[in-house]
């Protein structure tokens, strides 16, 4: 009896840090976040060519679209980077602390700004 054909095999979904497609660089820079209720100052934790993670004193629901602007201190190509992204994760830092770690996928950013972020990451390698 012939065995049934093999089902299509797809790679197993990646979990945790392994889901990231691009390397990150740890940073500690200010970033301005624009939400429906105005602008807020946050602190970047890390950057990559496809996203950022920052700390903020308020929760932002997942799938929220936001605008961000940041300066690239110490980068080989300094200047302001701006873009629009979507919140993909928002977690409270710790139960007694009213701050959140917010991860944003940058879905609308110029190619030149994306390359500048990649340059920051390469410079931290």
SULPESUL-V197551 format. One record per pair of residues at least 24 apart in sequence whose ideal C-beta (glycine too) atoms are under 7 Angstrom apart, sorted by sequence separation. I is the first residue (numbers start at 1). J is the second residue. D is the distance in whole Angstrom. If there is no record, write none. Layout:
i=I j=J d=D
i=I j=J d=D
//
This chain:
i=24 j=48 d=4
i=63 j=87 d=6
i=84 j=108 d=4
i=23 j=48 d=6
i=62 j=87 d=5
i=83 j=108 d=6
i=22 j=48 d=4
i=44 j=70 d=7
i=61 j=87 d=7
i=62 j=88 d=6
i=83 j=109 d=3
i=22 j=49 d=5
i=60 j=87 d=5
i=62 j=89 d=7
i=20 j=48 d=7
i=22 j=50 d=5
i=62 j=90 d=6
i=21 j=50 d=6
i=61 j=90 d=7
i=60 j=90 d=5
i=83 j=113 d=6
i=35 j=66 d=6
i=59 j=90 d=6
i=82 j=113 d=7
i=34 j=66 d=6
i=81 j=113 d=4
i=33 j=66 d=6
i=34 j=67 d=4
i=51 j=85 d=7
i=33 j=68 d=5
i=81 j=116 d=6
i=32 j=68 d=7
i=81 j=117 d=6
i=31 j=68 d=6
i=32 j=69 d=5
i=55 j=93 d=7
i=66 j=104 d=7
i=31 j=70 d=4
i=77 j=116 d=5
i=29 j=70 d=6
i=57 j=98 d=6
i=59 j=100 d=5
i=75 j=116 d=7
i=57 j=99 d=5
i=58 j=100 d=7
i=60 j=102 d=5
i=77 j=119 d=6
i=56 j=99 d=7
i=76 j=119 d=6
i=29 j=73 d=6
i=55 j=99 d=5
i=56 j=100 d=6
i=72 j=116 d=6
i=75 j=119 d=6
i=55 j=100 d=7
i=75 j=120 d=5
i=55 j=101 d=6
i=56 j=102 d=6
i=76 j=123 d=6
i=53 j=101 d=6
i=54 j=102 d=6
i=72 j=120 d=6
i=75 j=123 d=7
i=53 j=102 d=7
i=53 j=103 d=5
i=51 j=103 d=6
i=52 j=104 d=5
i=51 j=104 d=6
i=51 j=105 d=5
i=52 j=106 d=7
i=50 j=105 d=6
i=51 j=106 d=5
i=45 j=101 d=7
i=50 j=106 d=6
i=49 j=114 d=5
i=49 j=117 d=5
i=48 j=117 d=7
i=49 j=118 d=4
i=47 j=117 d=5
i=49 j=121 d=7
i=47 j=120 d=6
i=48 j=121 d=6
i=47 j=121 d=7
i=25 j=120 d=6
i=25 j=121 d=4
i=24 j=121 d=6
i=23 j=121 d=5
i=25 j=124 d=4
//
